[in-house]
């Protein structure tokens, strides 16, 4: 149990890496590098990302009943809130490729032996709590506007949503609230998981470093958030199948974003 640490790293005190400013053009470089990582050995990616479109289909099927229809969009969009944690194996693959090491998919599973695993789990638990809070907020918003009764059918739900003032209120308010949740996740985890994969700095230091990275690059990180949201939306069509490509590219690209923003540890 002496090796179990969450708040701080193995040294017993939080270590705060330095961050640097980047340019908008660096985001393109990250995406290009993420694509190159994906194309280098795409066969080993299949094991890691086949679960994502399957999860999307399950979510859609689970909400196909009228009782859960109002939660379809919150569930689908909320899945993106868990993305930084879900792509953690991809960060390890990019780290190994960068270091010239073997990048077989089995190495992604070696993170279970990482000394930073408790910190990774703690930040992951925080993301899951945010995800649950988003779902509860979305459900409360729908009930406040339309009442507790579920829509009679899928067609009725679409009619409510797009042909009534209440529906447009739900769309606008829901997206505004969802934006706030997305900003919270982006600000606290944009580089947190890649940092913990790379260094055992502790959960708090990883979250704090992400916040500092966003404060040092507010426009660049906002642009990154919009890029991620746009690609995830495109990847969800049709039937979430595009996530097979989008998720790994974004996961690898996030590793390269971390490398650009966070100053490397001095040896």
Backbone as JSON, one array per atom type, in Angstrom:
{
  "sequence": "XXXXXXXXXXXXXXXXXXXXXXXXXXXXXXXXXXXXXXXXXXXXXXXXXXXXXXXXXXXXXXXXXXXXXXXXXXXXXXXXXXXXXXXXXXXXXXXXXXXXXXXXXXXXXXXXXXXXXXXXXXXXXXXXXXXXXXXXXXXXXXXXXXXXXXXXXXXXXXXXXXXXXXXXXXXXXXXXXXXXXXXXXXXXXXXXXXXXXXXXXXXXXXXXXXXXXXXXXXXXXXXXXXXXXXXXXXXXXXXXXXXXXXXXXXXXXXXXXXXXXXXXXXX",
  "N": [[0.81, -1.22, 0.0], [2.15, 1.13, 0.28], [2.88, 2.2, -2.14], [0.62, 3.24, -3.16], [-0.69, 6.04, -4.34], [-2.38, 9.07, -4.9], [-3.08, 11.85, -4.84], [-0.54, 13.1, -4.94], [2.62, 12.48, -6.66], [5.03, 9.79, -6.89], [7.04, 10.86, -5.38], [5.91, 12.0, -3.2], [5.03, 14.61, -3.06], [3.19, 17.03, -4.92], [4.2, 17.45, -8.31], [4.69, 19.97, -10.55], [4.61, 20.24, -13.86], [6.14, 22.42, -16.31], [4.42, 24.54, -18.64], [3.89, 25.48, -22.07], [3.24, 28.04, -24.54], [1.31, 27.61, -27.52], [0.68, 27.6, -31.1], [-2.15, 28.11, -33.32], [-1.68, 26.67, -35.63], [-0.23, 24.54, -34.66], [-2.11, 22.75, -33.78], [-3.03, 21.54, -36.08], [-0.7, 20.19, -36.74], [-0.67, 18.33, -34.67], [-2.94, 16.78, -35.24], [-2.16, 15.75, -37.71], [0.08, 14.24, -36.93], [-1.22, 12.45, -35.25], [-2.79, 11.09, -37.09], [-0.75, 9.89, -38.57], [0.31, 8.17, -36.63], [-1.86, 6.46, -36.35], [-1.99, 5.32, -38.9], [0.4, 4.01, -39.05], [0.5, 1.4, -37.89], [-2.23, 0.23, -38.21], [-3.59, -2.13, -37.66], [-3.21, -2.97, -35.02], [-4.75, -1.21, -33.68], [-7.38, -1.91, -33.85], [-8.26, -3.64, -31.82], [-8.39, -1.92, -29.68], [-10.28, 0.09, -30.32], [-12.65, -0.94, -31.32], [-14.64, -1.21, -29.5], [-15.8, 1.28, -29.19], [-17.62, 2.22, -31.37], [-19.44, 0.15, -30.97], [-20.36, 0.63, -28.38], [-21.65, 3.03, -28.89], [-23.74, 2.2, -30.6], [-25.1, 0.53, -28.83], [-25.95, 2.43, -26.94], [-27.71, 3.9, -28.54], [-29.62, 1.93, -29.13], [-30.5, 1.34, -26.56], [-31.83, 3.63, -25.87], [-33.96, 3.6, -27.55], [-36.55, 3.11, -26.82], [-39.55, 4.84, -25.9], [-39.53, 5.96, -23.32], [-36.88, 6.55, -22.75], [-36.04, 8.16, -24.79], [-35.61, 11.04, -24.66], [-33.08, 11.08, -23.57], [-31.27, 10.33, -25.44], [-29.58, 12.11, -27.02], [-28.16, 13.44, -24.86], [-26.78, 11.18, -23.82], [-25.24, 10.32, -26.03], [-23.69, 12.63, -26.61], [-22.58, 12.97, -24.12], [-20.89, 10.83, -23.97], [-18.61, 11.74, -25.19], [-17.5, 13.2, -23.15], [-16.26, 11.31, -21.64], [-14.27, 10.57, -23.27], [-11.43, 11.39, -23.05], [-10.46, 9.65, -21.08], [-11.2, 7.17, -22.1], [-9.52, 6.87, -24.26], [-7.05, 6.19, -23.32], [-5.28, 4.03, -23.69], [-4.37, 4.51, -26.23], [-2.72, 6.7, -25.95], [-0.53, 5.54, -24.76], [0.36, 3.87, -26.81], [1.17, 5.79, -28.7], [3.18, 7.02, -27.21], [5.07, 4.96, -27.02], [5.68, 4.55, -29.71], [6.84, 7.01, -30.34], [9.14, 6.79, -28.8], [10.48, 4.85, -30.13], [9.89, 2.23, -29.55], [8.43, -1.1, -29.35], [5.17, -1.3, -30.71], [2.98, -2.96, -30.44], [-0.45, -3.9, -29.92], [-0.87, -5.09, -27.45], [0.7, -3.81, -25.62], [-0.66, -1.59, -24.79], [-2.23, -2.5, -22.78], [-0.48, -2.76, -20.73], [-0.53, -0.63, -19.08], [-1.87, -1.19, -16.81], [-0.02, -1.86, -14.97], [1.19, 0.47, -14.35], [2.75, 2.87, -12.21], [1.3, 5.14, -11.86], [-1.31, 4.41, -11.93], [-3.36, 4.54, -9.82], [-3.78, 7.33, -9.74], [-4.61, 7.8, -12.37], [-6.99, 6.36, -12.32], [-8.37, 7.88, -10.44], [-8.72, 10.4, -11.71], [-10.19, 9.48, -13.83], [-12.49, 8.62, -12.46], [-13.43, 11.1, -11.64], [-14.16, 12.17, -14.13], [-16.22, 10.41, -14.78], [-18.06, 11.09, -12.81], [-18.68, 13.69, -13.62], [-19.9, 13.07, -16.03], [-22.21, 11.67, -15.14], [-23.41, 13.75, -13.73], [-23.99, 15.45, -15.85], [-25.92, 13.92, -17.27], [-27.98, 13.79, -15.37], [-28.56, 16.49, -15.16], [-29.42, 17.06, -17.76], [-31.69, 15.44, -17.89], [-33.27, 16.63, -15.9], [-33.64, 19.15, -17.04], [-35.17, 18.54, -19.32], [-37.5, 17.55, -18.08], [-38.32, 19.84, -16.73], [-39.11, 21.46, -18.81], [-40.86, 19.97, -20.51], [-42.26, 18.42, -18.78], [-42.89, 15.5, -16.65], [-43.79, 13.33, -18.16], [-42.95, 10.94, -20.65], [-42.18, 11.17, -24.22], [-44.65, 10.1, -26.63], [-43.86, 8.61, -28.82], [-41.13, 8.03, -31.13], [-41.44, 9.68, -33.36], [-43.19, 11.56, -32.31], [-41.55, 12.69, -30.4], [-39.56, 13.93, -32.01], [-41.17, 15.79, -33.28], [-42.0, 17.36, -31.11], [-39.53, 18.39, -30.46], [-38.54, 19.91, -32.65], [-40.59, 21.48, -33.67], [-41.84, 23.06, -31.85], [-41.91, 25.8, -29.51], [-41.0, 25.14, -27.0], [-39.41, 22.95, -27.59], [-37.26, 24.12, -29.01], [-36.3, 25.71, -27.03], [-35.33, 23.76, -25.31], [-33.3, 22.68, -26.94], [-31.53, 24.87, -27.27], [-30.96, 25.64, -24.59], [-30.02, 23.2, -23.61], [-27.72, 22.74, -25.19], [-26.19, 24.94, -24.42], [-25.76, 24.42, -21.69], [-24.48, 21.97, -21.94], [-22.17, 22.83, -23.2], [-20.87, 24.14, -21.13], [-20.28, 21.98, -19.42], [-18.54, 20.62, -21.15], [-16.42, 22.45, -21.34], [-15.48, 22.38, -18.73], [-14.52, 19.75, -18.58], [-12.59, 19.81, -20.64], [-10.84, 21.74, -19.6], [-9.81, 20.54, -17.34], [-8.76, 18.08, -18.07], [-7.4, 18.05, -20.51], [-4.69, 17.54, -21.03], [-4.22, 15.82, -19.0], [-4.41, 12.94, -18.77], [-2.53, 11.93, -20.77], [-0.23, 13.04, -19.57], [-0.13, 11.62, -17.12], [0.24, 9.07, -18.1], [2.77, 9.37, -19.07], [4.29, 10.37, -16.91], [4.53, 9.93, -13.4], [2.94, 11.94, -11.73], [0.87, 12.47, -10.05], [-2.67, 12.87, -9.39], [-3.78, 15.42, -8.81], [-1.77, 17.22, -9.69], [-1.78, 16.6, -12.41], [-4.35, 17.42, -13.21], [-4.21, 20.13, -12.52], [-2.12, 20.96, -14.17], [-3.32, 20.64, -16.67], [-5.27, 22.65, -16.47], [-3.62, 24.91, -16.33], [-2.42, 24.73, -18.82], [-4.59, 25.29, -20.47], [-5.18, 27.9, -19.63], [-2.89, 29.16, -20.51], [-3.17, 28.93, -23.19], [-5.77, 29.85, -24.27], [-7.44, 30.42, -26.6], [-6.42, 28.61, -28.44], [-6.91, 26.15, -27.18], [-9.67, 26.24, -27.0], [-10.28, 26.14, -29.7], [-9.27, 23.6, -30.18], [-11.09, 22.07, -28.69], [-13.45, 22.51, -30.18], [-12.68, 21.32, -32.59], [-12.41, 18.63, -31.81], [-15.08, 18.11, -31.0], [-16.42, 18.5, -33.45], [-15.26, 16.51, -35.11], [-15.96, 14.21, -33.69], [-18.73, 14.35, -33.93], [-19.02, 14.08, -36.72], [-17.89, 11.56, -36.93], [-19.79, 10.01, -35.75], [-21.6, 9.41, -37.65], [-22.34, 7.22, -40.3], [-24.39, 5.65, -37.82], [-22.45, 5.63, -35.79], [-20.2, 4.47, -36.85], [-18.02, 5.8, -37.95], [-16.44, 6.43, -35.82], [-14.55, 4.52, -35.54], [-12.35, 5.32, -36.92], [-12.07, 8.03, -36.18], [-11.84, 8.17, -33.32], [-9.31, 6.82, -32.62], [-7.48, 8.49, -34.05], [-7.89, 11.01, -32.86], [-7.19, 10.33, -30.25], [-4.44, 9.64, -30.47], [-3.58, 12.11, -31.48], [-4.03, 13.74, -29.29], [-2.04, 12.93, -27.56], [0.18, 14.04, -28.88], [-0.5, 16.71, -28.72], [-0.21, 17.06, -25.99], [2.59, 16.75, -25.85], [3.42, 19.05, -27.17], [2.48, 21.09, -25.55], [3.21, 20.64, -22.84], [6.17, 20.95, -21.08], [9.01, 18.93, -21.49], [10.22, 16.5, -19.15], [13.1, 17.12, -17.26], [16.05, 15.32, -17.58]],
  "CA": [[0.0, 0.0, 0.0], [2.99, 2.32, 0.33], [3.0, 2.74, -3.48], [-0.68, 3.74, -3.59], [-0.74, 7.48, -4.17], [-3.31, 9.68, -5.85], [-2.95, 13.31, -4.85], [0.82, 13.44, -5.37], [3.34, 11.42, -7.32], [5.8, 8.87, -6.06], [7.94, 11.6, -4.5], [5.17, 12.41, -2.01], [4.56, 15.99, -3.19], [2.83, 17.3, -6.32], [5.22, 18.03, -9.19], [3.95, 20.7, -11.55], [5.42, 20.48, -15.06], [5.97, 23.71, -16.98], [3.64, 24.51, -19.87], [4.3, 26.49, -23.04], [2.22, 28.51, -25.47], [1.37, 27.02, -28.86], [-0.05, 28.33, -32.13], [-3.27, 27.37, -33.91], [-1.11, 25.73, -36.59], [0.24, 23.35, -33.95], [-3.22, 21.8, -33.69], [-2.98, 20.77, -37.32], [0.44, 19.27, -36.62], [-1.08, 17.25, -33.77], [-3.85, 15.91, -35.98], [-1.38, 15.04, -38.71], [0.88, 13.23, -36.23], [-2.15, 11.43, -34.79], [-3.13, 10.29, -38.27], [0.42, 9.07, -38.91], [0.36, 7.08, -35.65], [-2.93, 5.52, -36.67], [-1.69, 4.63, -40.15], [1.65, 3.26, -38.95], [0.14, 0.0, -37.69], [-3.65, 0.3, -37.83], [-4.16, -3.41, -37.23], [-3.22, -3.12, -33.57], [-5.72, -0.28, -33.12], [-8.73, -2.48, -33.89], [-8.61, -4.18, -30.5], [-8.64, -0.83, -28.74], [-11.36, 1.02, -30.63], [-13.87, -1.57, -31.8], [-15.66, -1.05, -28.46], [-16.44, 2.59, -29.21], [-18.86, 2.22, -32.14], [-20.38, -0.78, -30.35], [-20.99, 1.35, -27.27], [-22.57, 3.99, -29.47], [-24.93, 1.48, -31.06], [-25.83, 0.09, -27.63], [-26.63, 3.6, -26.39], [-28.86, 4.22, -29.4], [-30.63, 0.9, -28.95], [-31.04, 1.43, -25.21], [-32.73, 4.78, -25.8], [-34.96, 3.53, -28.62], [-37.87, 3.16, -26.22], [-40.03, 6.22, -25.71], [-39.19, 6.46, -22.0], [-35.5, 7.02, -22.69], [-35.71, 8.95, -25.97], [-35.01, 12.35, -24.35], [-31.7, 10.95, -23.11], [-30.42, 9.86, -26.53], [-28.52, 13.08, -27.29], [-27.26, 13.58, -23.71], [-25.91, 10.02, -23.72], [-24.28, 10.33, -27.14], [-22.75, 13.72, -26.42], [-21.88, 12.73, -22.86], [-19.83, 9.86, -24.22], [-17.4, 12.51, -25.49], [-16.9, 13.64, -21.89], [-15.42, 10.21, -21.16], [-13.27, 10.27, -24.29], [-10.03, 11.47, -22.63], [-10.11, 8.44, -20.34], [-11.39, 6.0, -22.95], [-8.42, 6.77, -25.23], [-5.78, 6.16, -22.59], [-4.38, 3.06, -24.29], [-3.81, 5.1, -27.44], [-1.61, 7.56, -25.54], [0.61, 4.66, -24.51], [0.88, 3.44, -28.11], [1.91, 6.93, -29.27], [4.4, 7.2, -26.4], [6.02, 3.93, -27.38], [6.13, 4.8, -31.08], [7.74, 8.16, -30.25], [10.39, 6.34, -28.2], [11.07, 3.81, -30.97], [9.63, 0.94, -28.91], [7.41, -1.94, -29.98], [3.85, -0.7, -30.54], [1.91, -3.95, -30.53], [-1.6, -3.46, -29.12], [-0.85, -5.63, -26.09], [1.4, -2.89, -24.72], [-1.62, -0.65, -24.22], [-2.75, -3.11, -21.56], [0.54, -2.73, -19.69], [-0.8, 0.49, -18.2], [-2.38, -1.69, -15.52], [1.14, -1.96, -14.08], [1.77, 1.8, -14.18], [2.69, 3.41, -10.84], [0.33, 6.23, -11.84], [-2.66, 3.86, -12.12], [-4.35, 5.13, -8.91], [-4.08, 8.7, -10.18], [-5.4, 7.68, -13.59], [-8.33, 5.94, -11.9], [-9.02, 9.0, -9.73], [-9.17, 11.38, -12.7], [-11.27, 8.81, -14.55], [-13.68, 8.68, -11.61], [-13.92, 12.47, -11.73], [-14.85, 12.3, -15.41], [-17.48, 9.66, -14.71], [-18.96, 11.89, -11.99], [-19.14, 14.78, -14.48], [-20.82, 12.44, -16.99], [-23.47, 11.42, -14.44], [-24.0, 15.06, -13.45], [-24.55, 15.93, -17.12], [-27.14, 13.17, -17.55], [-29.02, 14.22, -14.42], [-28.93, 17.86, -15.53], [-30.2, 16.98, -18.99], [-33.0, 14.87, -17.56], [-34.0, 17.65, -15.16], [-34.01, 20.2, -17.98], [-36.3, 18.04, -20.13], [-38.69, 17.48, -17.23], [-38.74, 21.2, -16.42], [-39.72, 22.07, -20.0], [-41.94, 19.16, -21.07], [-42.95, 17.67, -17.76], [-42.33, 14.18, -16.37], [-44.27, 12.31, -19.08], [-42.08, 10.74, -21.8], [-42.87, 11.3, -25.51], [-45.43, 8.91, -26.99], [-43.14, 7.83, -29.83], [-39.96, 8.73, -31.67], [-41.95, 10.75, -34.2], [-43.73, 12.59, -31.43], [-40.41, 13.35, -29.78], [-38.97, 14.83, -32.99], [-42.12, 16.88, -33.49], [-41.86, 18.22, -29.93], [-38.21, 19.0, -30.41], [-38.23, 20.85, -33.73], [-41.73, 22.27, -34.15], [-42.45, 23.8, -30.75], [-40.99, 26.73, -28.84], [-40.39, 24.4, -25.9], [-38.34, 22.13, -28.14], [-36.11, 24.96, -29.31], [-35.73, 26.11, -25.73], [-34.56, 22.62, -24.86], [-32.1, 22.57, -27.76], [-30.61, 25.97, -26.98], [-30.49, 25.55, -23.2], [-29.24, 21.97, -23.47], [-26.39, 22.92, -25.78], [-25.44, 25.89, -23.59], [-25.32, 23.72, -20.48], [-23.5, 20.98, -22.37], [-20.91, 23.54, -23.47], [-20.23, 24.38, -19.83], [-19.7, 20.7, -19.01], [-17.41, 20.32, -22.03], [-15.32, 23.34, -20.96], [-14.94, 21.86, -17.48], [-13.72, 18.55, -18.89], [-11.42, 20.23, -21.41], [-9.92, 22.5, -18.75], [-9.22, 19.7, -16.29], [-8.19, 16.81, -18.53], [-6.91, 18.09, -21.88], [-3.4, 16.84, -21.08], [-4.03, 15.11, -17.73], [-4.14, 11.51, -18.93], [-1.21, 11.71, -21.37], [0.79, 13.36, -18.57], [-0.03, 10.51, -16.16], [0.84, 7.94, -18.82], [4.19, 9.67, -19.26], [4.97, 10.63, -15.64], [3.72, 9.69, -12.2], [2.97, 13.22, -11.03], [-0.28, 12.59, -9.15], [-3.9, 13.32, -10.04], [-3.96, 16.87, -8.69], [-0.81, 17.89, -10.57], [-2.21, 16.4, -13.79], [-5.51, 18.3, -13.43], [-3.73, 21.51, -12.43], [-1.33, 21.22, -15.37], [-4.28, 20.84, -17.75], [-5.86, 23.97, -16.3], [-2.6, 25.89, -16.69], [-2.25, 24.66, -20.27], [-5.73, 26.0, -21.07], [-5.02, 29.33, -19.35], [-1.79, 29.67, -21.33], [-3.56, 28.83, -24.6], [-7.24, 29.79, -24.24], [-8.04, 30.33, -27.93], [-5.97, 27.37, -29.07], [-7.6, 25.03, -26.56], [-11.07, 26.33, -27.41], [-10.3, 25.62, -31.06], [-9.09, 22.15, -30.08], [-12.36, 21.52, -28.24], [-14.38, 22.51, -31.31], [-12.21, 20.31, -33.54], [-12.77, 17.33, -31.26], [-16.53, 17.98, -31.07], [-16.81, 18.36, -34.85], [-14.84, 15.21, -35.62], [-16.78, 13.19, -33.05], [-20.05, 14.42, -34.54], [-18.91, 13.46, -38.04], [-17.59, 10.15, -36.75], [-20.98, 9.31, -35.28], [-22.45, 9.14, -38.8], [-23.65, 6.74, -39.84], [-24.45, 4.64, -36.77], [-21.23, 5.68, -34.98], [-19.13, 3.67, -37.46], [-16.86, 6.63, -38.21], [-15.6, 6.52, -34.63], [-13.46, 3.55, -35.7], [-11.2, 6.1, -37.39], [-11.96, 9.3, -35.48], [-11.37, 8.0, -31.94], [-7.86, 6.63, -32.5], [-6.73, 9.65, -34.52], [-7.96, 12.03, -31.81], [-6.42, 9.84, -29.11], [-3.02, 9.85, -30.78], [-3.34, 13.55, -31.61], [-4.0, 14.31, -27.94], [-0.68, 12.71, -27.05], [1.09, 15.01, -29.49], [-0.84, 18.0, -28.12], [0.47, 17.06, -24.69], [4.02, 16.97, -26.07], [3.65, 20.43, -27.57], [2.09, 22.04, -24.51], [3.89, 20.39, -21.58], [7.63, 20.89, -21.21], [9.51, 17.6, -21.14], [10.92, 16.36, -17.87], [14.56, 17.19, -17.38], [16.65, 14.06, -17.17]],
  "C": [[0.85, 1.27, 0.0], [3.12, 2.97, -1.05], [1.68, 3.32, -3.99], [-0.76, 5.23, -3.29], [-1.62, 8.06, -5.27], [-3.05, 11.18, -5.96], [-1.6, 13.74, -5.41], [1.45, 12.26, -6.07], [4.13, 10.58, -6.34], [6.71, 9.59, -5.08], [7.23, 12.12, -3.25], [4.66, 13.83, -2.04], [4.23, 16.24, -4.65], [3.98, 17.93, -7.09], [4.48, 18.68, -10.35], [4.83, 20.97, -12.77], [5.15, 21.87, -15.63], [5.15, 23.51, -18.25], [4.13, 25.63, -20.77], [3.11, 26.9, -23.91], [2.42, 27.86, -26.83], [0.59, 27.92, -29.82], [-1.2, 27.46, -32.65], [-2.74, 26.32, -34.89], [-0.59, 24.45, -35.94], [-0.86, 22.31, -33.82], [-3.28, 20.92, -34.93], [-1.83, 19.76, -37.26], [0.08, 18.07, -35.74], [-1.99, 16.26, -34.48], [-3.09, 15.1, -37.03], [-0.55, 13.93, -38.07], [-0.01, 12.1, -35.71], [-2.56, 10.51, -35.92], [-1.97, 9.37, -38.65], [0.58, 7.91, -37.92], [-0.67, 6.01, -35.98], [-2.59, 4.68, -37.89], [-0.45, 3.76, -40.05], [1.4, 1.76, -38.8], [-1.33, -0.07, -37.29], [-4.22, -1.01, -37.34], [-4.2, -3.53, -35.71], [-4.21, -2.16, -32.92], [-7.09, -0.94, -32.98], [-9.16, -2.97, -32.52], [-9.03, -3.07, -29.55], [-9.93, -0.07, -29.04], [-12.62, 0.36, -31.15], [-15.0, -1.4, -30.78], [-16.42, 0.27, -28.61], [-17.69, 2.66, -30.09], [-19.89, 1.26, -31.57], [-21.11, -0.11, -29.19], [-22.01, 2.35, -27.8], [-23.86, 3.33, -29.93], [-25.77, 1.02, -29.87], [-26.6, 1.25, -27.01], [-27.86, 3.95, -27.21], [-29.98, 3.22, -29.22], [-31.3, 1.02, -27.58], [-32.04, 2.57, -25.08], [-33.8, 4.74, -26.88], [-36.37, 3.49, -28.07], [-38.26, 4.58, -25.91], [-39.6, 6.8, -24.37], [-37.81, 7.08, -21.95], [-35.12, 7.91, -23.87], [-35.09, 10.31, -25.65], [-33.56, 12.28, -23.94], [-30.75, 10.51, -24.22], [-29.27, 10.83, -26.79], [-27.6, 13.29, -26.09], [-26.3, 12.4, -23.55], [-24.83, 10.04, -24.79], [-23.24, 11.42, -26.96], [-21.95, 13.54, -25.14], [-20.76, 11.72, -23.0], [-18.51, 10.56, -24.53], [-16.72, 13.0, -24.23], [-15.97, 12.57, -21.33], [-14.28, 9.9, -22.11], [-11.83, 10.35, -23.83], [-9.57, 10.24, -21.86], [-10.19, 7.21, -21.22], [-10.22, 5.79, -23.91], [-7.07, 6.56, -24.58], [-4.79, 5.15, -23.17], [-3.7, 3.61, -25.53], [-2.65, 6.04, -27.1], [-0.35, 6.71, -25.34], [1.22, 4.19, -25.83], [1.69, 4.57, -28.76], [3.22, 7.17, -28.52], [5.46, 6.2, -26.82], [6.55, 4.14, -28.8], [7.12, 5.97, -31.11], [9.12, 7.74, -29.74], [11.07, 5.25, -29.01], [10.9, 2.42, -30.4], [8.58, 0.16, -29.69], [6.03, -1.36, -29.69], [2.73, -1.7, -30.76], [0.79, -3.57, -29.56], [-1.54, -3.96, -27.69], [-0.17, -4.69, -25.11], [0.46, -1.85, -24.13], [-2.16, -1.18, -22.9], [-1.74, -3.08, -20.42], [0.37, -1.54, -18.74], [-1.34, 0.04, -16.85], [-1.26, -1.86, -14.51], [1.76, -0.59, -13.8], [1.69, 2.25, -12.73], [1.68, 4.55, -10.71], [-1.11, 5.73, -11.95], [-3.68, 4.41, -11.12], [-4.74, 6.55, -9.3], [-4.93, 8.69, -11.44], [-6.84, 7.3, -13.24], [-9.08, 7.09, -11.22], [-9.53, 10.05, -10.71], [-10.29, 10.78, -13.55], [-12.57, 8.83, -13.77], [-14.29, 10.08, -11.62], [-14.7, 12.69, -13.02], [-16.19, 11.59, -15.39], [-18.5, 10.43, -13.89], [-19.53, 13.06, -12.8], [-20.16, 14.25, -15.49], [-22.19, 12.19, -16.36], [-24.18, 12.74, -14.14], [-24.64, 15.65, -14.71], [-25.86, 15.23, -17.44], [-28.28, 13.62, -16.64], [-29.5, 15.63, -14.75], [-29.8, 17.87, -16.78], [-31.6, 16.45, -18.74], [-33.86, 15.9, -16.83], [-34.47, 18.78, -16.08], [-35.2, 19.78, -18.83], [-37.58, 18.03, -19.31], [-39.22, 18.88, -16.91], [-39.48, 21.84, -17.59], [-40.95, 21.3, -20.48], [-42.74, 18.4, -20.02], [-42.4, 16.27, -17.62], [-42.74, 13.1, -17.36], [-43.33, 12.16, -20.28], [-42.85, 10.94, -23.1], [-43.56, 9.99, -25.88], [-44.68, 8.01, -27.97], [-41.94, 8.64, -30.3], [-40.4, 9.89, -32.54], [-42.5, 11.9, -33.38], [-42.61, 13.38, -30.76], [-39.76, 14.34, -30.74], [-39.87, 16.03, -33.25], [-42.05, 17.88, -32.33], [-40.58, 19.05, -30.01], [-38.05, 20.13, -31.42], [-39.4, 21.73, -34.17], [-42.45, 23.02, -33.03], [-41.42, 24.74, -30.13], [-40.29, 26.06, -27.67], [-39.23, 23.55, -26.4], [-37.09, 22.94, -28.44], [-35.47, 25.5, -28.04], [-34.85, 25.0, -25.18], [-33.25, 22.5, -25.63], [-31.08, 23.64, -27.37], [-30.06, 25.87, -25.56], [-29.63, 24.32, -22.99], [-27.84, 22.11, -24.02], [-25.55, 23.9, -24.97], [-24.91, 25.23, -22.33], [-24.26, 22.68, -20.82], [-22.16, 21.61, -22.66], [-20.15, 23.79, -22.18], [-19.57, 23.09, -19.33], [-18.46, 20.37, -19.84], [-16.2, 21.17, -21.68], [-14.66, 22.86, -19.67], [-14.04, 20.67, -17.74], [-12.46, 18.93, -19.65], [-10.38, 20.89, -20.5], [-9.2, 21.63, -17.74], [-8.52, 18.46, -16.8], [-7.53, 16.86, -19.89], [-5.55, 17.41, -22.03], [-3.19, 15.96, -19.85], [-3.66, 13.65, -17.93], [-2.83, 11.23, -19.67], [-0.07, 12.01, -20.39], [0.98, 12.21, -17.59], [0.5, 9.25, -16.81], [2.34, 8.13, -18.92], [4.95, 9.79, -17.95], [3.99, 10.4, -14.49], [3.74, 10.94, -11.33], [1.84, 13.37, -10.02], [-1.47, 13.22, -9.85], [-4.04, 14.84, -9.99], [-3.03, 17.63, -9.63], [-1.23, 17.76, -12.03], [-3.38, 17.32, -14.14], [-5.06, 19.76, -13.46], [-2.92, 21.89, -13.67], [-2.24, 21.43, -16.57], [-4.9, 22.23, -17.67], [-4.88, 25.07, -16.7], [-2.36, 25.91, -18.2], [-3.36, 25.41, -20.99], [-5.6, 27.5, -20.83], [-3.91, 29.95, -20.19], [-2.16, 29.71, -22.81], [-5.08, 28.82, -24.73], [-7.88, 29.63, -25.61], [-7.67, 29.02, -28.61], [-6.71, 26.17, -28.49], [-9.1, 25.05, -26.88], [-11.22, 25.79, -28.83], [-10.14, 24.1, -31.06], [-10.39, 21.48, -29.65], [-13.37, 21.45, -29.37], [-13.98, 21.48, -32.36], [-12.62, 18.92, -33.08], [-14.28, 17.1, -31.38], [-16.99, 17.75, -32.5], [-16.47, 16.97, -35.4], [-15.65, 14.08, -34.98], [-18.2, 13.17, -33.64], [-20.04, 13.77, -35.92], [-18.68, 11.96, -37.93], [-18.79, 9.34, -36.29], [-21.93, 8.95, -36.42], [-21.71, 8.24, -39.78], [-23.49, 5.7, -38.74], [-23.14, 4.52, -36.0], [-20.04, 4.94, -35.61], [-17.87, 4.49, -37.7], [-15.94, 6.77, -37.02], [-14.44, 5.55, -34.69], [-12.19, 4.26, -36.17], [-10.99, 7.34, -36.52], [-11.36, 9.15, -34.09], [-9.87, 7.78, -31.87], [-7.04, 7.82, -32.98], [-6.73, 10.75, -33.46], [-7.15, 11.61, -30.58], [-4.93, 10.05, -29.32], [-2.68, 11.33, -30.86], [-3.26, 14.22, -30.24], [-2.64, 14.09, -27.29], [0.27, 13.75, -27.6], [0.78, 16.43, -29.03], [-0.18, 18.14, -26.76], [1.96, 17.36, -24.86], [4.33, 18.42, -26.44], [3.44, 21.4, -26.42], [2.92, 21.88, -23.24], [5.38, 20.21, -21.81], [8.13, 19.53, -20.72], [10.29, 17.64, -19.83], [12.42, 16.38, -18.1], [15.16, 15.92, -16.81], [17.71, 14.22, -16.1]]
}
